[in-house]
Amino acid sequence: MKTKRRKRRTASTNAPAMIFSSDLLTPEEERELLNGFWECKMELVRVLVRQFPRLRAHRPALEPWPMAQFIRDYCDDEARRVVAVRKLHDRYVMFKHRLASANIRLAAHVAKRFRHHALSYADLLQEAVCGLMQAIDRFDVSHGTRLATYATWWIRQTLQIAVARQSHLVSLSPHHLQELGLLQQESEALAHGGKHLPSAQELAKRTGSSLEHLTHLQTATRTPVSLNAVLDDDSDFKLTEAMPDNNTNTVRTNSERQEALSFLMENLRPREKRVLDLRFGLTGTGAHSLRQIGHLLRISKERVRQIQNRALEKLRASAERVGWEVSLLLD
């Protein structure tokens, strides 16, 4: 007898999961399911509040979405240990999954419209089902509309947000994604009609947007390229090898500038060289003010200005004979 009891328990725990039909519902069947779902939702909220008094402070409003959030947050494993709560929650899940299964074709149909984006169709279908489940939680039976009509908007919005987050390196808003989809549709229509790729001016004229906005949108959706990507299949030449080394160019420019200054300053007197060195920080000691230079050389501030101007005139004259610009050398 003990062995038989163990077998029965094992068989009950390994029972197959319930599979719902994806057949379409008639308006009467859908209305009946939605009414049952609404009554089950209200009863589940009442039982949760009655069984757990601490939840009375969090009692939701008698509206679809607040009640669905309340069930999601507080109907956890601990609450489902109560038999009444577990039975109502099982009915709640059954109603919800039956409604979702009957509208799964709608989710797949809306997801197909977003196949021109970078996401795979499997990811799009998953996001569409999430939007469908949210629509079921938010749907109000008293509105008198079909669930499919209401769910289409939520499925589309969920897909737009998912594409905006995952398709492009630059995050785009759903409004910009809608504009991008319109641009791609117009581009395909012009390509099939005229047998040539449309220009940016033609697309801007067809969509009514400015050329600058169109260029900005296409630039934001451009596919990123890795710096380690090989440019040619026949060689190992990478993109990083074609980029200029700005640090090397800066060091070379500074070295050439220092050599040019040393050549021009050979015609200056020692005091004039000293004043320019201190004034412009040519020796790496930093730039000094006229007052500081006068204090170091024990001359007046005005005298330092005169020596500086005379030295610059000599440098300017020497640079003009060679064809250089002194202002560039002293930046």
NUTORKOL-162988 format. One record per residue: residue in three letters; x, y, z of N, C-alpha, C in turn. Coordinates in steps of 0.1 Angstrom, whole numbers. Layout:
BEGIN
PT/res/n_xx/n_yy/n_zz/ca_xx/ca_yy/ca_zz/c_xx/c_yy/c_zz
PT/ALA/X/Y/Z/X/Y/Z/X/Y/Z
...
***
This chain:
BEGIN
PT/res/n_xx/n_yy/n_zz/ca_xx/ca_yy/ca_zz/c_xx/c_yy/c_zz
PT/MET/8/-12/0/0/0/0/8/13/0
PT/LYS/20/12/7/28/24/8/34/27/-6
PT/THR/38/16/-13/44/18/-26/34/24/-36
PT/LYS/21/20/-35/11/25/-44/9/40/-41
PT/ARG/9/44/-29/7/58/-25/19/67/-31
PT/ARG/31/61/-30/43/69/-35/41/70/-50
PT/LYS/36/60/-57/35/61/-72/24/71/-75
PT/ARG/14/72/-68/3/82/-71/8/96/-69
PT/ARG/16/98/-58/22/111/-56/32/115/-67
PT/THR/40/106/-72/49/109/-82/42/112/-95
PT/ALA/31/105/-98/23/107/-110/17/121/-110
PT/SER/12/125/-98/6/138/-97/15/150/-99
PT/THR/28/148/-94/38/158/-95/43/160/-109
PT/ASN/43/149/-116/48/149/-130/37/151/-140
PT/ALA/26/156/-136/15/159/-146/19/169/-156
PT/PRO/16/167/-169/20/176/-180/13/189/-178
PT/ALA/21/200/-182/15/213/-182/4/215/-191
PT/MET/-6/224/-188/-17/226/-196/-14/233/-208
PT/ILE/-18/228/-220/-16/235/-233/-28/241/-238
PT/PHE/-28/254/-241/-39/261/-245/-40/262/-261
PT/SER/-52/262/-266/-54/262/-280/-52/276/-285
PT/SER/-46/278/-297/-44/291/-303/-56/294/-313
PT/ASP/-67/287/-312/-78/290/-321/-84/303/-317
PT/LEU/-89/310/-327/-95/323/-325/-108/322/-317
PT/LEU/-111/332/-309/-123/332/-301/-134/340/-308
PT/THR/-146/335/-307/-158/343/-311/-160/355/-302
PT/PRO/-166/366/-306/-169/377/-296/-176/372/-284
PT/GLU/-185/363/-284/-192/358/-272/-182/351/-263
PT/GLU/-174/342/-269/-164/334/-261/-154/344/-254
PT/GLU/-149/353/-262/-140/363/-257/-146/371/-245
PT/ARG/-158/375/-247/-165/383/-236/-167/375/-224
PT/GLU/-170/362/-226/-172/353/-214/-159/351/-207
PT/LEU/-148/349/-214/-134/347/-208/-130/360/-201
PT/LEU/-132/372/-207/-128/384/-201/-136/387/-188
PT/ASN/-149/384/-188/-157/386/-176/-152/376/-165
PT/GLY/-149/364/-169/-144/354/-159/-130/358/-154
PT/PHE/-122/364/-162/-109/369/-158/-110/380/-148
PT/TRP/-120/389/-151/-122/401/-143/-127/397/-129
PT/GLU/-137/388/-129/-142/383/-116/-132/376/-108
PT/CYS/-124/368/-115/-113/360/-108/-102/370/-102
PT/LYS/-99/380/-110/-90/390/-105/-95/397/-92
PT/MET/-107/401/-92/-113/408/-81/-114/399/-69
PT/GLU/-118/387/-71/-118/377/-60/-105/374/-54
PT/LEU/-94/373/-63/-81/370/-58/-76/382/-49
PT/VAL/-78/394/-53/-74/406/-45/-81/406/-32
PT/ARG/-94/402/-32/-102/402/-19/-96/391/-10
PT/VAL/-93/380/-15/-88/369/-7/-75/372/-1
PT/LEU/-66/378/-10/-53/382/-5/-54/392/7
PT/VAL/-62/402/5/-64/412/16/-70/405/29
PT/ARG/-79/396/27/-85/390/38/-76/380/45
PT/GLN/-68/373/38/-59/363/44/-46/370/50
PT/PHE/-42/381/45/-30/388/49/-34/403/53
PT/PRO/-38/405/65/-42/419/69/-32/430/66
PT/ARG/-19/426/66/-9/436/63/-10/442/49
PT/LEU/-17/436/40/-19/441/27/-30/451/26
PT/ARG/-38/453/36/-49/463/35/-44/477/32
PT/ALA/-32/480/37/-27/493/34/-23/495/19
PT/HIS/-21/484/12/-18/484/-2/-29/480/-11
PT/ARG/-41/480/-6/-53/476/-14/-54/484/-27
PT/PRO/-54/478/-38/-55/486/-51/-69/491/-54
PT/ALA/-69/501/-63/-82/505/-69/-88/495/-77
PT/LEU/-101/495/-79/-108/485/-87/-107/488/-102
PT/GLU/-94/488/-106/-91/490/-120/-82/479/-125
PT/PRO/-82/476/-138/-74/464/-142/-59/465/-139
PT/TRP/-53/476/-143/-38/476/-141/-34/476/-127
PT/PRO/-39/485/-118/-35/484/-104/-37/471/-97
PT/MET/-48/464/-101/-50/451/-95/-40/441/-100
PT/ALA/-37/441/-113/-27/432/-118/-13/434/-112
PT/GLN/-10/447/-109/3/450/-102/3/445/-88
PT/PHE/-9/446/-81/-10/441/-68/-8/426/-67
PT/ILE/-14/419/-76/-13/404/-77/2/400/-80
PT/ARG/8/407/-89/22/404/-93/31/406/-81
PT/ASP/29/417/-73/38/420/-62/36/412/-49
PT/TYR/24/408/-47/21/402/-33/16/388/-34
PT/CYS/12/383/-46/8/369/-47/20/360/-50
PT/ASP/29/359/-40/42/352/-41/40/337/-37
PT/ASP/52/330/-36/51/316/-31/45/315/-17
PT/GLU/49/324/-9/44/323/5/29/325/5
PT/ALA/23/334/-2/9/336/-3/2/324/-9
PT/ARG/8/318/-19/1/307/-26/1/294/-17
PT/ARG/7/294/-6/6/283/3/-8/281/9
PT/VAL/-15/292/9/-29/292/13/-37/286/2
PT/VAL/-45/276/5/-52/268/-6/-62/277/-14
PT/ALA/-69/286/-8/-78/294/-15/-71/304/-24
PT/VAL/-60/309/-20/-52/318/-28/-46/310/-40
PT/ARG/-41/298/-38/-35/290/-48/-45/287/-59
PT/LYS/-57/283/-55/-67/279/-65/-71/291/-73
PT/LEU/-73/303/-67/-77/315/-74/-66/319/-84
PT/HIS/-53/318/-79/-42/322/-87/-41/313/-100
PT/ASP/-43/300/-98/-43/290/-109/-54/294/-119
PT/ARG/-66/297/-115/-76/301/-124/-72/314/-131
PT/TYR/-66/324/-123/-62/337/-129/-52/334/-140
PT/VAL/-42/326/-138/-32/323/-148/-38/316/-160
PT/MET/-48/307/-158/-54/299/-168/-62/309/-178
PT/PHE/-70/318/-172/-77/328/-180/-67/336/-188
PT/LYS/-57/341/-182/-47/350/-189/-40/343/-200
PT/HIS/-36/330/-198/-29/323/-208/-39/319/-220
PT/ARG/-51/316/-217/-61/313/-227/-63/325/-236
PT/LEU/-64/337/-230/-66/349/-238/-54/352/-246
PT/ALA/-42/350/-241/-29/352/-248/-28/342/-260
PT/SER/-31/329/-257/-30/319/-268/-39/322/-280
PT/ALA/-51/328/-277/-61/331/-287/-56/343/-295
PT/ASN/-48/351/-290/-43/363/-297/-29/363/-301
PT/ILE/-23/351/-301/-8/350/-304/-6/353/-319
PT/ARG/-15/350/-327/-14/353/-341/-13/368/-344
PT/LEU/-21/375/-336/-20/390/-337/-6/395/-333
PT/ALA/-1/390/-323/13/394/-319/23/391/-330
PT/ALA/22/379/-336/31/375/-346/29/384/-359
PT/HIS/17/388/-362/14/396/-373/20/410/-371
PT/VAL/19/416/-359/24/429/-357/40/429/-356
PT/ALA/45/418/-351/60/416/-351/66/416/-365
PT/LYS/59/411/-375/64/410/-388/67/423/-394
PT/ARG/60/434/-390/62/447/-395/75/453/-391
PT/PHE/82/447/-381/94/453/-376/106/444/-380
PT/ARG/104/436/-390/115/427/-394/127/435/-401
PT/HIS/124/447/-406/135/454/-413/145/460/-403
PT/HIS/143/459/-390/152/463/-379/162/452/-376
PT/ALA/172/455/-368/183/446/-365/179/434/-357
PT/LEU/168/435/-349/164/424/-341/160/412/-349
PT/SER/162/400/-344/158/388/-350/142/386/-348
PT/TYR/136/378/-357/122/376/-356/118/370/-342
PT/ALA/127/361/-337/124/354/-325/123/364/-313
PT/ASP/133/374/-313/133/384/-303/120/393/-305
PT/LEU/117/397/-317/105/405/-319/93/398/-314
PT/LEU/91/385/-317/80/378/-313/79/377/-298
PT/GLN/90/376/-291/90/376/-276/86/389/-271
PT/GLU/91/400/-276/86/413/-272/72/416/-275
PT/ALA/67/410/-286/53/412/-289/44/405/-279
PT/VAL/48/393/-275/40/385/-265/40/393/-252
PT/CYS/51/399/-248/52/407/-236/42/419/-237
PT/GLY/41/425/-248/31/436/-250/17/431/-249
PT/LEU/15/419/-255/1/413/-254/-3/410/-240
PT/MET/6/404/-232/3/401/-218/0/414/-210
PT/GLN/8/425/-213/5/437/-206/-9/443/-210
PT/ALA/-12/441/-223/-25/446/-228/-37/438/-221
PT/ILE/-35/425/-218/-45/417/-211/-47/422/-197
PT/ASP/-35/425/-191/-36/431/-177/-43/444/-176
PT/ARG/-42/452/-187/-47/466/-186/-61/467/-192
PT/PHE/-66/457/-199/-78/458/-206/-90/459/-197
PT/ASP/-99/468/-200/-111/470/-192/-123/465/-200
PT/VAL/-130/455/-194/-141/449/-201/-153/459/-203
PT/SER/-154/469/-195/-165/478/-196/-164/487/-208
PT/HIS/-153/488/-215/-151/497/-226/-159/492/-238
PT/GLY/-162/479/-239/-170/474/-250/-163/472/-263
PT/THR/-150/472/-263/-142/470/-275/-136/456/-275
PT/ARG/-131/451/-287/-124/438/-287/-110/439/-281
PT/LEU/-106/428/-276/-92/428/-270/-82/430/-280
PT/ALA/-84/425/-292/-74/426/-303/-71/441/-307
PT/THR/-82/448/-307/-81/462/-310/-73/470/-300
PT/TYR/-75/467/-287/-67/473/-277/-53/468/-276
PT/ALA/-51/455/-278/-38/449/-277/-28/453/-288
PT/THR/-34/457/-300/-25/460/-311/-16/472/-307
PT/TRP/-22/482/-301/-14/494/-297/-3/491/-287
PT/TRP/-6/483/-277/4/479/-267/15/470/-273
PT/ILE/12/461/-282/22/453/-289/31/462/-297
PT/ARG/25/471/-305/33/480/-313/43/489/-305
PT/GLN/37/494/-294/46/502/-285/57/495/-279
PT/THR/54/482/-274/65/474/-268/76/471/-278
PT/LEU/72/468/-291/82/465/-301/90/478/-304
PT/GLN/84/489/-305/91/501/-308/101/504/-297
PT/ILE/98/502/-285/107/505/-274/119/495/-274
PT/ALA/116/482/-277/126/472/-278/136/474/-289
PT/VAL/131/478/-301/139/481/-312/148/494/-309
PT/ALA/142/504/-302/150/516/-299/161/513/-289
PT/ARG/159/503/-281/170/500/-271/181/491/-276
PT/GLN/177/482/-285/186/471/-289/191/471/-303
PT/SER/185/478/-312/188/477/-326/200/486/-330
PT/HIS/201/498/-324/212/507/-328/221/511/-317
PT/LEU/233/514/-320/243/519/-310/238/532/-304
PT/VAL/232/540/-311/227/553/-306/212/550/-303
PT/SER/208/554/-290/194/551/-286/185/561/-293
PT/LEU/174/555/-299/164/563/-307/151/562/-300
PT/SER/143/573/-301/130/573/-295/120/566/-305
PT/PRO/109/561/-300/99/555/-309/95/564/-320
PT/HIS/94/577/-318/90/586/-328/101/586/-340
PT/HIS/114/586/-336/124/585/-346/124/572/-353
PT/LEU/121/561/-346/121/548/-352/109/548/-363
PT/GLN/98/554/-359/87/554/-369/91/562/-381
PT/GLU/98/573/-380/103/580/-391/113/572/-399
PT/LEU/122/564/-392/131/556/-400/124/545/-408
PT/GLY/114/539/-402/106/529/-409/100/535/-421
PT/LEU/94/547/-420/88/554/-432/99/557/-442
PT/LEU/111/561/-438/121/563/-448/125/551/-456
PT/GLN/126/540/-449/130/527/-455/119/522/-465
PT/GLN/106/524/-461/95/520/-470/95/529/-482
PT/GLU/97/542/-481/98/551/-492/110/548/-501
PT/SER/121/544/-495/133/541/-503/131/528/-511
PT/GLU/124/518/-505/121/506/-512/111/508/-524
PT/ALA/102/517/-521/92/520/-531/98/527/-543
PT/LEU/107/537/-541/114/544/-551/123/535/-559
PT/ALA/130/526/-552/139/517/-558/132/507/-567
PT/HIS/121/502/-563/113/493/-572/107/500/-583
PT/GLY/102/512/-581/95/519/-592/105/525/-603
PT/GLY/115/531/-598/125/537/-608/137/529/-611
PT/LYS/138/517/-604/150/508/-606/163/515/-604
PT/HIS/163/524/-594/176/531/-590/174/535/-575
PT/LEU/185/536/-568/185/540/-554/182/554/-553
PT/PRO/172/558/-545/168/572/-544/179/580/-536
PT/SER/180/593/-540/189/602/-533/183/607/-521
PT/ALA/191/614/-513/186/620/-500/176/631/-503
PT/GLN/178/638/-514/168/649/-517/154/643/-521
PT/GLU/154/632/-528/142/625/-532/134/620/-519
PT/LEU/142/614/-510/136/609/-498/130/620/-489
PT/ALA/137/631/-489/133/643/-481/120/649/-487
PT/LYS/119/649/-500/107/654/-506/95/645/-505
PT/ARG/98/632/-505/86/622/-504/81/622/-489
PT/THR/90/623/-479/86/622/-465/82/635/-459
PT/GLY/86/646/-466/82/660/-460/92/664/-449
PT/SER/103/658/-447/113/662/-437/124/669/-444
PT/SER/131/677/-435/143/685/-441/154/675/-444
PT/LEU/163/680/-453/175/672/-457/184/671/-445
PT/GLU/185/681/-437/194/680/-425/189/670/-415
PT/HIS/176/670/-412/171/660/-403/172/646/-409
PT/LEU/170/644/-421/171/631/-428/186/626/-427
PT/THR/196/634/-429/210/631/-428/213/627/-414
PT/HIS/208/635/-404/211/632/-390/205/618/-386
PT/LEU/193/615/-391/187/602/-387/194/591/-393
PT/GLN/199/592/-406/206/581/-412/220/579/-406
PT/THR/226/590/-402/239/589/-395/238/582/-382
PT/ALA/227/585/-374/225/579/-361/223/564/-362
PT/THR/218/559/-373/215/545/-375/225/537/-383
PT/ARG/236/544/-386/247/538/-394/253/526/-386
PT/THR/256/515/-392/262/504/-386/276/507/-381
PT/PRO/280/505/-368/293/507/-363/303/498/-369
PT/VAL/316/502/-371/327/494/-376/337/493/-366
PT/SER/343/481/-364/353/479/-354/367/485/-359
PT/LEU/375/491/-351/388/496/-355/397/484/-358
PT/ASN/394/472/-353/403/461/-356/398/453/-368
PT/ALA/388/458/-375/383/451/-387/393/452/-399
PT/VAL/393/441/-406/402/440/-418/396/446/-430
PT/LEU/402/456/-436/396/463/-447/396/455/-460
PT/ASP/405/446/-462/406/439/-474/407/424/-471
PT/ASP/400/415/-478/400/401/-475/414/395/-479
PT/ASP/421/401/-489/433/396/-494/445/400/-485
PT/SER/443/408/-475/455/413/-467/450/414/-453
PT/ASP/460/416/-444/457/418/-430/457/433/-425
PT/PHE/455/442/-435/455/456/-432/443/460/-424
PT/LYS/445/466/-412/434/470/-403/431/485/-404
PT/LEU/420/488/-399/416/503/-399/425/511/-390
PT/THR/429/505/-379/438/513/-370/451/517/-377
PT/GLU/456/509/-386/468/512/-393/467/524/-403
PT/ALA/454/527/-407/452/538/-416/449/551/-408
PT/MET/448/551/-395/444/563/-388/457/570/-384
PT/PRO/457/584/-384/469/591/-381/472/591/-366
PT/ASP/485/591/-362/489/592/-348/490/606/-344
PT/ASN/480/611/-337/480/626/-334/491/629/-324
PT/ASN/495/620/-315/505/623/-305/519/624/-312
PT/THR/521/616/-322/534/617/-329/535/630/-337
PT/ASN/523/634/-344/523/646/-351/525/658/-342
PT/THR/519/658/-330/521/669/-320/535/670/-316
PT/VAL/542/659/-313/556/659/-309/565/665/-320
PT/ARG/562/660/-332/570/665/-344/568/680/-346
PT/THR/556/685/-345/553/699/-347/560/707/-336
PT/ASN/559/703/-323/566/710/-313/581/711/-315
PT/SER/587/699/-320/601/699/-322/605/708/-333
PT/GLU/597/709/-344/600/718/-355/599/732/-351
PT/ARG/589/735/-342/587/749/-338/599/753/-329
PT/GLN/604/744/-320/615/748/-312/628/750/-320
PT/GLU/630/743/-330/641/745/-339/640/758/-346
PT/ALA/629/762/-351/627/774/-358/629/786/-349
PT/LEU/624/785/-336/626/796/-327/641/798/-323
PT/SER/648/786/-321/662/787/-318/670/794/-329
PT/PHE/666/791/-342/673/797/-353/670/812/-354
PT/LEU/658/816/-351/654/831/-352/660/839/-340
PT/MET/661/832/-328/666/840/-317/681/841/-316
PT/GLU/688/835/-326/702/837/-326/706/851/-328
PT/ASN/698/859/-335/701/874/-337/697/883/-326
PT/LEU/692/877/-315/687/886/-304/698/887/-294
PT/ARG/698/898/-286/707/900/-275/703/891/-263
PT/PRO/713/888/-254/710/879/-243/698/883/-234
PT/ARG/697/897/-231/686/901/-223/672/899/-231
PT/GLU/672/902/-244/660/900/-252/656/885/-252
PT/LYS/666/876/-253/663/862/-252/657/858/-239
PT/ARG/663/864/-228/658/861/-215/644/865/-212
PT/VAL/641/877/-217/627/883/-216/617/874/-223
PT/LEU/620/870/-236/611/862/-243/609/848/-237
PT/ASP/620/842/-232/619/829/-225/610/830/-213
PT/LEU/611/840/-205/603/841/-193/589/845/-197
PT/ARG/587/853/-207/574/858/-211/565/848/-217
PT/PHE/570/839/-226/563/829/-233/566/815/-228
PT/GLY/574/813/-218/577/800/-212/584/791/-222
PT/LEU/594/796/-230/600/788/-240/609/777/-235
PT/THR/614/779/-223/623/770/-217/616/760/-208
PT/GLY/602/760/-208/595/751/-200/593/755/-185
PT/THR/596/767/-182/594/772/-168/581/779/-166
PT/GLY/573/780/-176/560/786/-175/561/801/-179
PT/ALA/549/807/-183/549/821/-187/548/830/-174
PT/HIS/555/841/-175/555/851/-164/549/864/-168
PT/SER/544/871/-159/539/884/-162/550/895/-163
PT/LEU/546/906/-168/557/917/-170/562/921/-156
PT/ARG/554/921/-146/558/925/-133/568/915/-127
PT/GLN/565/902/-129/574/891/-124/587/892/-131
PT/ILE/587/894/-144/600/895/-151/608/907/-147
PT/GLY/601/918/-145/608/930/-140/614/928/-126
PT/HIS/608/920/-117/613/917/-104/625/909/-105
PT/LEU/625/899/-114/636/890/-116/649/897/-122
PT/LEU/646/906/-132/657/913/-139/661/926/-132
PT/ARG/653/930/-122/655/942/-114/654/954/-124
PT/ILE/643/954/-132/640/965/-140/625/968/-139
PT/SER/621/979/-145/607/983/-143/598/974/-153
PT/LYS/585/974/-150/575/967/-159/575/973/-172
PT/GLU/576/986/-174/575/993/-187/588/989/-195
PT/ARG/599/989/-188/612/985/-195/611/971/-200
PT/VAL/605/962/-193/603/948/-198/594/948/-211
PT/ARG/584/956/-211/575/957/-223/583/962/-235
PT/GLN/591/972/-233/599/977/-244/609/967/-249
PT/ILE/615/959/-240/625/949/-245/617/938/-252
PT/GLN/605/935/-247/597/924/-254/593/929/-268
PT/ASN/588/941/-269/584/946/-282/595/947/-292
PT/ARG/607/951/-288/618/952/-297/623/938/-301
PT/ALA/623/928/-292/626/915/-296/617/909/-306
PT/LEU/604/911/-303/594/906/-313/595/912/-327
PT/GLU/598/925/-327/600/932/-340/612/925/-348
PT/LYS/623/922/-340/634/916/-347/630/901/-352
PT/LEU/623/894/-343/618/881/-348/609/882/-360
PT/ARG/600/891/-360/591/893/-371/598/896/-384
PT/ALA/608/905/-383/616/908/-395/624/896/-400
PT/SER/630/888/-391/637/876/-395/628/866/-401
PT/ALA/616/864/-395/606/854/-400/601/858/-413
PT/GLU/599/871/-416/594/875/-429/604/872/-440
PT/ARG/617/874/-437/627/871/-447/627/856/-450
PT/VAL/625/848/-440/624/833/-442/611/828/-447
PT/GLY/600/836/-445/587/832/-449/579/825/-438
PT/TRP/582/827/-425/575/821/-414/566/831/-407
PT/GLU/557/826/-399/548/835/-391/551/834/-376
PT/VAL/555/845/-371/560/845/-357/548/841/-347
PT/SER/536/846/-350/525/843/-341/522/828/-340
PT/LEU/525/820/-350/524/806/-350/534/799/-341
PT/LEU/546/805/-341/557/800/-334/556/802/-319
PT/LEU/549/813/-315/548/816/-301/535/813/-295
PT/ASP/526/804/-301/514/800/-296/516/791/-284
***
